[in-house]
């Protein structure tokens, strides 16, 4: 996992995960939650990859039942917000931590990491 301090380059490369697929949301521990997405990567000629975001030091979250993940609208992609000592990721478009809390699924914590994986369903 790589720390994510500035999200703009990664999000540009994966086009904010627009029209991506949510593969899973996993509670690793009470303070660590991961979300796995399948996205198209501009840096790899739009090949599909999986990307895992890990939020540590969870302070707030809105989770969705695993059976309902496929029904979440990914047409606006994801938002990754890093403000001061807080970092979060959510499904939908927003520009601040305060607005992140209006999204249908979000994770908010103290740090954010990501990992790129080969595509798998």
DSSP file (Angstrom, degrees, kcal/mol; ACC not computed):
  #  RESIDUE AA STRUCTURE BP1 BP2  ACC     N-H-->O    O-->H-N    N-H-->O    O-->H-N    TCO  KAPPA ALPHA  PHI   PSI    X-CA   Y-CA   Z-CA
    1    1 A X              0   0    0      0, 0.0     2,-0.4     0, 0.0   114,-0.2   0.000 360.0 360.0 360.0 138.2    0.0    0.0    0.0
    2    2 A X  E     -A  114   0A   0    112,-3.2   112,-2.5     1,-0.0     2,-0.1  -0.896 360.0-111.9-108.4 137.9    1.2    3.5   -0.9
    3    3 A X  E     -A  113   0A   0     -2,-0.4     2,-0.7   110,-0.2   110,-0.3  -0.406  25.3-145.7 -64.1 143.6    0.2    6.6    1.2
    4    4 A X        +     0   0    0    108,-3.0   108,-0.3     1,-0.1     3,-0.2  -0.911  36.6 151.2-115.8 103.7   -2.1    8.9   -0.7
    5    5 A X  S    S+     0   0    0     -2,-0.7     2,-0.4     1,-0.3    -1,-0.1   0.747  74.6  29.3-102.4 -31.4   -1.4   12.5    0.2
    6    6 A X        -     0   0    0      1,-0.1     4,-0.4    75,-0.0    -1,-0.3  -0.986  63.6-173.8-130.7 122.4   -2.5   14.2   -3.0
    7    7 A X     >  +     0   0    0     -2,-0.4     4,-2.9    73,-0.2     5,-0.3   0.579  59.5  92.7 -93.0 -10.3   -5.1   12.5   -5.0
    8    8 A X  H  > S+     0   0    0      1,-0.2     4,-2.2     2,-0.2     5,-0.2   0.878  87.9  44.3 -60.8 -44.1   -5.2   14.6   -8.2
    9    9 A X  H  > S+     0   0    0     -3,-0.2     4,-2.2     2,-0.2    -1,-0.2   0.930 116.9  45.6 -67.0 -44.5   -2.8   12.6  -10.3
   10   10 A X  H  > S+     0   0    0     -4,-0.4     4,-1.9     1,-0.2    -2,-0.2   0.941 114.3  48.2 -62.6 -47.2   -4.2    9.2   -9.4
   11   11 A X  H  <>S+     0   0    0     -4,-2.9     5,-3.1     1,-0.2     6,-0.3   0.865 111.1  51.0 -64.6 -35.4   -7.8   10.3   -9.9
   12   12 A X  H ><5S+     0   0    0     -4,-2.2     3,-1.1    -5,-0.3    -1,-0.2   0.920 109.0  51.8 -65.2 -42.1   -6.9   11.8  -13.3
   13   13 A X  H 3<5S+     0   0    0     -4,-2.2    29,-3.0     1,-0.3    30,-0.3   0.859 118.6  35.6 -63.6 -35.8   -5.3    8.6  -14.3
   14   14 A X  T ><5S-     0   0    0     -4,-1.9     3,-2.0    27,-0.2    26,-0.3   0.228 110.4-119.2-102.8  13.8   -8.3    6.5  -13.4
   15   15 A X  G X 5 -     0   0    0     -3,-1.1     3,-2.4     1,-0.3    -3,-0.2   0.882  67.8 -63.1  51.3  44.6  -10.8    9.3  -14.5
   16   16 A X  G 3 <S-     0   0    0     -5,-3.1    62,-3.1     1,-0.3    -1,-0.3   0.709  85.8 -76.3  55.0  22.9  -12.2    9.5  -10.9
   17   17 A X  G X  S-     0   0    0     -3,-2.0     3,-2.4    -6,-0.3    60,-0.3   0.753  74.9-177.1  60.9  25.3  -13.3    5.8  -11.3
   18   18 A X  T <  S+     0   0    0     -3,-2.4    22,-0.2    -4,-0.3    57,-0.2  -0.332  70.2   1.8 -57.0 130.1  -16.2    7.1  -13.4
   19   19 A X  T 3  S+     0   0    0     55,-3.1    -1,-0.3    -3,-0.1    56,-0.2   0.720 102.3 144.2  59.5  24.4  -18.4    4.1  -14.4
   20   20 A X    <   -     0   0    0     -3,-2.4     2,-0.4    54,-0.5    19,-0.2  -0.067  49.7-110.3 -76.0-173.5  -16.1    1.8  -12.4
   21   21 A X  E     -B   38   0A   0     17,-2.3    17,-2.7    -3,-0.1     2,-0.7  -0.986  13.5-135.1-127.2 129.9  -17.3   -1.2  -10.4
   22   22 A X  E     +B   37   0A   0     -2,-0.4    15,-0.2    15,-0.2     3,-0.1  -0.755  24.5 178.3 -82.1 118.2  -17.4   -1.5   -6.6
   23   23 A X  E     -     0   0A   0     13,-2.9     2,-0.3    -2,-0.7    14,-0.2   0.873  56.4 -26.7 -88.9 -42.6  -16.0   -5.0   -5.9
   24   24 A X  E     -B   36   0A   0     12,-1.5    12,-2.7    45,-0.1     2,-0.4  -0.988  37.1-145.0-166.9 158.3  -16.1   -4.9   -2.1
   25   25 A X  E     -B   35   0A   0     -2,-0.3     2,-0.5    10,-0.2    10,-0.2  -0.989  29.9-171.7-128.1 122.5  -16.0   -3.0    1.1
   26   26 A X  E     -B   34   0A   0      8,-2.7     8,-2.8    -2,-0.4     2,-0.9  -0.960  22.9-144.6-125.3 129.4  -14.2   -4.8    3.9
   27   27 A X  E     +B   33   0A   0     -2,-0.5     6,-0.2     6,-0.2     3,-0.1  -0.813  20.3 177.7 -88.0 107.6  -13.9   -4.0    7.6
   28   28 A X  E     -     0   0A   0      4,-1.8     2,-0.3    -2,-0.9     5,-0.2   0.849  68.7 -25.0 -79.1 -36.3  -10.4   -5.1    8.5
   29   29 A X  E >  S-B   32   0A   0      3,-1.8     3,-1.1    -3,-0.1    -1,-0.3  -0.922  81.0 -80.5-161.4 174.5  -10.7   -3.9   12.1
   30   30 A X  T 3  S+     0   0    0     -2,-0.3     3,-0.1     1,-0.2    -2,-0.0   0.748 132.2  36.1 -59.6 -20.1  -12.7   -1.3   14.0
   31   31 A X  T 3  S+     0   0    0      1,-0.1    27,-1.6    26,-0.1    26,-1.2   0.416 111.5  63.1-113.4   1.8  -10.3    1.4   12.7
   32   32 A X  E <   +BC  29  56A   0     -3,-1.1    -4,-1.8    24,-0.2    -3,-1.8  -0.985  52.6 170.5-133.6 125.2   -9.4    0.1    9.2
   33   33 A X  E     -BC  27  55A   0     22,-2.1    22,-2.8    -2,-0.4     2,-0.3  -0.991  12.8-159.8-130.9 139.6  -11.8   -0.2    6.2
   34   34 A X  E     -BC  26  54A   0     -8,-2.8    -8,-2.7    -2,-0.4     2,-0.4  -0.897   4.4-162.2-118.2 150.2  -10.9   -1.0    2.6
   35   35 A X  E     -BC  25  53A   0     18,-2.3    18,-2.7    -2,-0.3     2,-0.5  -0.999   9.0-156.4-128.9 130.1  -12.9   -0.5   -0.6
   36   36 A X  E     +BC  24  52A   0    -12,-2.7   -13,-2.9    -2,-0.4   -12,-1.5  -0.918  14.9 179.7-111.0 129.0  -11.9   -2.3   -3.8
   37   37 A X  E     -BC  22  51A   0     14,-2.7    14,-2.7    -2,-0.5     2,-0.5  -0.915  25.6-138.2-125.4 150.0  -12.9   -0.9   -7.2
   38   38 A X  E     +BC  21  50A   0    -17,-2.7   -17,-2.3    -2,-0.3     2,-0.3  -0.959  39.0 164.7-104.4 127.4  -12.4   -2.0  -10.8
   39   39 A X  E     - C   0  49A   0     10,-2.6    10,-2.7    -2,-0.5     2,-0.4  -0.896  40.5-105.9-139.3 163.0  -11.5    1.0  -12.9
   40   40 A X  E     - C   0  48A   0    -26,-0.3     2,-0.6    -2,-0.3     8,-0.2  -0.825  32.2-145.3 -94.3 134.3  -10.0    1.9  -16.3
   41   41 A X  E > > - C   0  47A   0      6,-2.6     5,-2.0    -2,-0.4     3,-1.4  -0.880  11.2-162.9-107.0 113.7   -6.4    3.2  -16.2
   42   42 A X  G > 5S+     0   0    0    -29,-3.0     3,-1.4    -2,-0.6    -1,-0.1   0.848  92.6  62.3 -59.9 -34.4   -5.4    5.9  -18.8
   43   43 A X  G 3 5S+     0   0    0    -30,-0.3    -1,-0.3     1,-0.3   -29,-0.1   0.628 106.4  45.0 -68.7 -12.8   -1.8    5.1  -18.0
   44   44 A X  G X 5S-     0   0    0     -3,-1.4     3,-1.3     3,-0.2    -1,-0.3  -0.175 128.7 -90.9-122.3  37.9   -2.3    1.5  -19.3
   45   45 A X  T < 5S-     0   0    0     -3,-1.4    -3,-0.2     1,-0.3    -2,-0.1   0.869  83.3 -57.1  54.7  41.2   -4.3    2.4  -22.5
   46   46 A X  T 3 <S+     0   0    0     -5,-2.0    -1,-0.3     1,-0.2    -4,-0.2   0.689  90.4 158.6  64.8  23.2   -7.6    2.1  -20.6
   47   47 A X  E <   -C   41   0A   0     -3,-1.3    -6,-2.6    -6,-0.7     2,-0.3  -0.428  47.1-104.9 -66.4 151.8   -7.0   -1.4  -19.4
   48   48 A X  E     +C   40   0A   0     -8,-0.2    71,-0.6    -2,-0.1     2,-0.3  -0.624  45.8 170.1 -80.8 138.1   -9.0   -2.4  -16.4
   49   49 A X  E     -CD  39 118A   0    -10,-2.7   -10,-2.6    -2,-0.3     2,-0.4  -0.903  31.2-119.8-134.5 165.5   -7.3   -2.7  -13.1
   50   50 A X  E     -CD  38 117A   0     67,-2.1    67,-3.3    -2,-0.3     2,-0.4  -0.886  25.5-167.1-103.4 143.5   -8.4   -3.1   -9.5
   51   51 A X  E     -CD  37 116A   0    -14,-2.7   -14,-2.7    -2,-0.4     2,-0.5  -0.999   5.4-156.1-132.1 134.0   -7.5   -0.4   -7.0
   52   52 A X  E     -CD  36 115A   0     63,-2.7    63,-1.8    -2,-0.4     2,-0.5  -0.935   3.0-162.1-111.6 125.9   -7.9   -0.8   -3.2
   53   53 A X  E     -CD  35 114A   0    -18,-2.7   -18,-2.3    -2,-0.5     2,-0.5  -0.928   6.3-163.5-104.3 130.5   -8.2    2.2   -0.9
   54   54 A X  E     -CD  34 113A   0     59,-2.7    59,-2.4    -2,-0.5     2,-0.6  -0.966   1.5-164.3-116.8 121.1   -7.5    1.7    2.7
   55   55 A X  E     -CD  33 112A   0    -22,-2.8   -22,-2.1    -2,-0.5     3,-0.3  -0.919  10.9-167.7-105.7 123.5   -8.7    4.2    5.3
   56   56 A X  E     +CD  32 111A   0     55,-2.2    54,-2.1    -2,-0.6    55,-1.6  -0.756  64.0  31.4-109.8 156.5   -7.1    4.0    8.7
   57   57 A X  S    S-     0   0    0    -26,-1.2    -1,-0.2    -2,-0.3   -25,-0.2   0.918  84.0-151.0  66.1  43.9   -8.1    5.7   11.9
   58   58 A X        +     0   0    0    -27,-1.6    51,-0.3    -3,-0.3    -1,-0.2  -0.200  30.4 167.4 -52.9 126.8  -11.8    5.6   10.9
   59   59 A X        +     0   0    0     49,-2.9     2,-0.3     1,-0.4    50,-0.2   0.585  69.0   1.6-112.2 -21.5  -13.7    8.5   12.5
   60   60 A X  E     +E  108   0B   0     48,-1.8    48,-2.5     2,-0.0    -1,-0.4  -0.970  64.1 169.6-162.5 150.7  -16.9    8.2   10.4
   61   61 A X  E     -E  107   0B   0     -2,-0.3     2,-0.5    46,-0.2    46,-0.2  -0.977  24.3-152.2-161.6 149.8  -18.3    6.0    7.7
   62   62 A X  E     -E  106   0B   0     44,-2.5    44,-1.6    -2,-0.3     2,-0.2  -0.970  29.2-172.2-124.0 114.1  -21.5    5.3    5.8
   63   63 A X        -     0   0    0     -2,-0.5     2,-0.4    42,-0.2    -2,-0.0  -0.680  13.0-145.1-106.9 159.7  -21.5    1.7    4.6
   64   64 A X        -     0   0    0     -2,-0.2     5,-0.1     2,-0.0   -39,-0.1  -0.950  33.9 -94.4-123.4 142.4  -23.8   -0.2    2.4
   65   65 A X    >>  -     0   0    0     -2,-0.4     3,-2.1     1,-0.1     4,-0.6  -0.271  36.1-120.0 -54.0 138.6  -24.8   -3.8    2.6
   66   66 A X  G >4 S+     0   0    0      1,-0.3     3,-1.0     2,-0.2     4,-0.4   0.837 112.8  58.0 -51.7 -38.4  -22.6   -6.0    0.4
   67   67 A X  G 34 S+     0   0    0      1,-0.2    -1,-0.3     2,-0.1     3,-0.2   0.697 107.6  48.0 -68.3 -18.3  -25.6   -7.2   -1.6
   68   68 A X  G X4 S+     0   0    0     -3,-2.1     3,-1.5     1,-0.1     4,-0.4   0.470  82.1  94.0-101.7  -3.1  -26.5   -3.6   -2.5
   69   69 A X  G X< S+     0   0    0     -3,-1.0     3,-1.6    -4,-0.6   -47,-0.2   0.882  80.5  57.7 -57.8 -40.1  -23.0   -2.4   -3.6
   70   70 A X  G 3  S+     0   0    0     -4,-0.4    -1,-0.3     1,-0.3    -2,-0.1   0.657 100.0  60.1 -68.1 -13.3  -23.7   -3.2   -7.3
   71   71 A X  G <  S+     0   0    0     -3,-1.5    -1,-0.3     2,-0.1     2,-0.2   0.551  78.1 108.6 -90.6  -8.1  -26.7   -0.8   -7.2
   72   72 A X  S <  S-     0   0    0     -3,-1.6     2,-0.5    -4,-0.4   -50,-0.2  -0.509  77.3-116.5 -71.7 136.7  -24.7    2.2   -6.3
   73   73 A X        +     0   0    0     -2,-0.2     3,-0.3     1,-0.1    -1,-0.1  -0.618  32.8 177.9 -78.1 118.0  -24.4    4.7   -9.2
   74   74 A X    >   +     0   0    0     -2,-0.5   -55,-3.1   -54,-0.2     3,-1.2   0.190  50.0 109.1-102.9  14.7  -20.8    5.1  -10.3
   75   75 A X  T 3  S+     0   0    0      1,-0.3    -1,-0.2   -57,-0.2     3,-0.1   0.768  85.4  42.2 -66.1 -24.1  -21.5    7.5  -13.1
   76   76 A X  T 3  S-     0   0    0      1,-0.3    -1,-0.3    -3,-0.3   -58,-0.2   0.424 104.9-146.2 -97.7  -0.3  -19.9   10.4  -11.1
   77   77 A X    <   -     0   0    0     -3,-1.2    15,-2.0   -60,-0.3    -1,-0.3  -0.417  33.3 -47.1  75.7-147.2  -17.0    8.2  -10.0
   78   78 A X  E     -F   91   0B   0    -62,-3.1     2,-0.4    13,-0.2    13,-0.2  -0.802  39.1-137.9-122.6 163.6  -15.4    8.7   -6.6
   79   79 A X  E     -F   90   0B   0     11,-2.4    11,-2.2    -2,-0.3     2,-0.5  -0.990  11.1-168.1-120.7 133.9  -14.1   11.6   -4.5
   80   80 A X  E     -F   89   0B   0     -2,-0.4     2,-0.4     9,-0.2     9,-0.2  -0.988  12.7-173.8-119.8 120.1  -10.9   11.4   -2.6
   81   81 A X  E     -F   88   0B   0      7,-2.5     7,-2.8    -2,-0.5     2,-0.5  -0.955  13.6-177.6-121.1 129.8  -10.5   14.2   -0.1
   82   82 A X  E     +F   87   0B   0     -2,-0.4     2,-0.4     5,-0.2     5,-0.2  -0.968  13.4 165.4-125.1 113.4   -7.4   15.0    2.0
   83   83 A X  E >   -F   86   0B   0      3,-2.5     3,-2.2    -2,-0.5     2,-0.2  -0.956  60.4 -56.4-131.7 112.3   -7.8   18.0    4.3
   84   84 A X  T 3  S-     0   0    0     -2,-0.4     0, 0.0     1,-0.3     0, 0.0  -0.365 121.8 -12.6  59.8-122.0   -5.4   18.6    7.1
   85   85 A X  T 3  S+     0   0    0     -2,-0.2     2,-0.4    -3,-0.1    -1,-0.3   0.201 123.1  83.2 -98.4  15.7   -5.2   15.5    9.3
   86   86 A X  E <   +F   83   0B   0     -3,-2.2    -3,-2.5     2,-0.0     2,-0.3  -0.929  51.1 179.4-120.5 146.3   -8.3   13.9    7.8
   87   87 A X  E     +FG  82 109B   0     22,-2.6    22,-3.0    -2,-0.4     2,-0.3  -0.997   7.0 170.2-142.6 144.1   -8.7   11.8    4.6
   88   88 A X  E     -FG  81 108B   0     -7,-2.8    -7,-2.5    -2,-0.3     2,-0.4  -0.986  21.2-153.5-152.8 161.7  -11.7   10.2    3.0
   89   89 A X  E     +FG  80 107B   0     18,-2.0    18,-2.5    -2,-0.3     2,-0.3  -0.995  21.6 171.7-135.5 140.7  -13.0    8.4    0.0
   90   90 A X  E     -FG  79 106B   0    -11,-2.2   -11,-2.4    -2,-0.4     2,-0.7  -0.981  38.1-106.8-148.6 159.1  -16.7    8.3   -1.2
   91   91 A X  E    S+F   78   0B   0     14,-2.5    13,-0.6    -2,-0.3    14,-0.5  -0.796  88.6  28.1 -89.5 114.1  -18.8    7.2   -4.0
   92   92 A X  S    S-     0   0    0    -15,-2.0     2,-0.5    -2,-0.7    -2,-0.2  -0.716  97.4 -57.0 125.5-178.2  -20.0   10.3   -5.9
   93   93 A X        +     0   0    0     -2,-0.2     2,-0.3   -14,-0.1   -14,-0.1  -0.872  61.4 135.2-108.0 126.5  -18.7   13.8   -6.5
   94   94 A X        -     0   0    0     -2,-0.5   -14,-0.1    -4,-0.1    -4,-0.1  -0.964  39.9-146.6-157.1 170.8  -17.8   16.3   -3.8
   95   95 A X  S    S+     0   0    0     -2,-0.3     2,-0.3     1,-0.1     3,-0.1   0.380  73.0  39.5-126.7   3.0  -15.1   18.7   -2.9
   96   96 A X  S  > S-     0   0    0      1,-0.1     4,-1.7   -15,-0.1    -1,-0.1  -0.979  76.5-111.5-150.4 161.9  -14.8   18.8    0.9
   97   97 A X  H  > S+     0   0    0     -2,-0.3     4,-0.9     1,-0.2    -1,-0.1   0.892 118.0  55.9 -59.2 -40.3  -14.8   16.6    3.9
   98   98 A X  H >4 S+     0   0    0      1,-0.2     3,-0.6     2,-0.2    -1,-0.2   0.906 110.2  44.2 -61.0 -41.4  -18.1   18.2    5.0
   99   99 A X  H >4 S+     0   0    0      1,-0.2     3,-2.1     2,-0.2     4,-0.3   0.750  97.9  73.9 -75.1 -24.0  -19.7   17.3    1.7
  100  100 A X  H >< S+     0   0    0     -4,-1.7     3,-1.7     1,-0.3    -1,-0.2   0.844  86.4  65.4 -55.7 -33.8  -18.3   13.8    1.8
  101  101 A X  T << S+     0   0    0     -4,-0.9    -1,-0.3    -3,-0.6    -2,-0.2   0.552  92.6  61.4 -70.9  -7.1  -20.9   13.0    4.5
  102  102 A X  T <  S+     0   0    0     -3,-2.1    -1,-0.3    -4,-0.1    -2,-0.2   0.514  83.0 102.4 -93.2  -6.5  -23.7   13.5    2.0
  103  103 A X  S <  S-     0   0    0     -3,-1.7     3,-0.1    -4,-0.3   -11,-0.1  -0.399  81.8-119.9 -77.6 155.3  -22.5   10.6   -0.3
  104  104 A X  S    S+     0   0    0    -13,-0.6     2,-0.3     1,-0.2    -1,-0.1   0.758 100.7  19.9 -68.9 -24.0  -24.3    7.2   -0.2
  105  105 A X  S    S+     0   0    0    -14,-0.5   -14,-2.5    -5,-0.1     2,-0.3  -0.959  77.5 153.3-145.0 125.5  -21.0    5.5    0.8
  106  106 A X  E     -EG  62  90B   0    -44,-1.6   -44,-2.5    -2,-0.3     2,-0.4  -0.993  27.6-154.2-150.5 156.6  -18.0    7.1    2.4
  107  107 A X  E     -EG  61  89B   0    -18,-2.5   -18,-2.0    -2,-0.3     2,-0.4  -1.000  15.0-174.1-129.7 129.9  -15.0    6.3    4.6
  108  108 A X  E     +EG  60  88B   0    -48,-2.5   -49,-2.9    -2,-0.4   -48,-1.8  -0.992  22.1 129.3-130.0 127.5  -13.4    9.1    6.7
  109  109 A X  E     - G   0  87B   0    -22,-3.0   -22,-2.6    -2,-0.4   -52,-0.2  -0.751  64.4 -81.3-153.2-161.1  -10.3    8.6    8.7
  110  110 A X  S    S+     0   0    0    -54,-2.1     2,-0.3   -24,-0.2   -53,-0.2   0.716 103.5  19.5 -92.0 -24.7   -6.8    9.9    9.6
  111  111 A X  E     - D   0  56A   0    -55,-1.6   -55,-2.2   -24,-0.2     2,-0.4  -0.987  59.9-153.9-147.9 157.3   -4.9    8.4    6.7
  112  112 A X  E     + D   0  55A   0     -2,-0.3  -108,-3.0  -108,-0.3     2,-0.3  -0.997  14.1 175.1-135.9 130.3   -5.5    7.0    3.2
  113  113 A X  E     -AD   3  54A   0    -59,-2.4   -59,-2.7    -2,-0.4     2,-0.3  -0.873   8.9-161.1-127.6 162.7   -3.4    4.4    1.3
  114  114 A X  E     -AD   2  53A   0   -112,-2.5  -112,-3.2    -2,-0.3     2,-0.3  -0.977   6.2-164.1-143.4 159.0   -4.0    2.7   -2.0
  115  115 A X  E     - D   0  52A   0    -63,-1.8   -63,-2.7    -2,-0.3     2,-0.4  -0.991  14.8-140.8-143.4 134.6   -2.8   -0.3   -3.9
  116  116 A X  E     + D   0  51A   0     -2,-0.3     2,-0.3   -65,-0.2   -65,-0.2  -0.815  27.1 178.6 -95.0 133.9   -3.0   -1.1   -7.6
  117  117 A X  E     - D   0  50A   0    -67,-3.3   -67,-2.1    -2,-0.4     3,-0.1  -0.867  36.1 -88.5-128.8 162.1   -3.8   -4.8   -8.5
  118  118 A X  E     - D   0  49A   0     -2,-0.3   -69,-0.2   -69,-0.2     2,-0.1  -0.382  60.6 -88.3 -63.6 150.4   -4.3   -6.8  -11.6
  119  119 A X        +     0   0    0    -71,-0.6     2,-0.3   -70,-0.1    -1,-0.1  -0.381  58.9 156.6 -64.2 135.4   -7.9   -6.9  -12.7
  120  120 A X              0   0    0     -2,-0.1    -3,-0.0    -3,-0.1   -71,-0.0  -0.965 360.0 360.0-154.6 151.0  -10.1   -9.6  -11.3
  121  121 A X              0   0    0     -2,-0.3    -2,-0.0   -71,-0.0   -83,-0.0   0.450 360.0 360.0 -88.8 360.0  -13.8  -10.0  -10.8
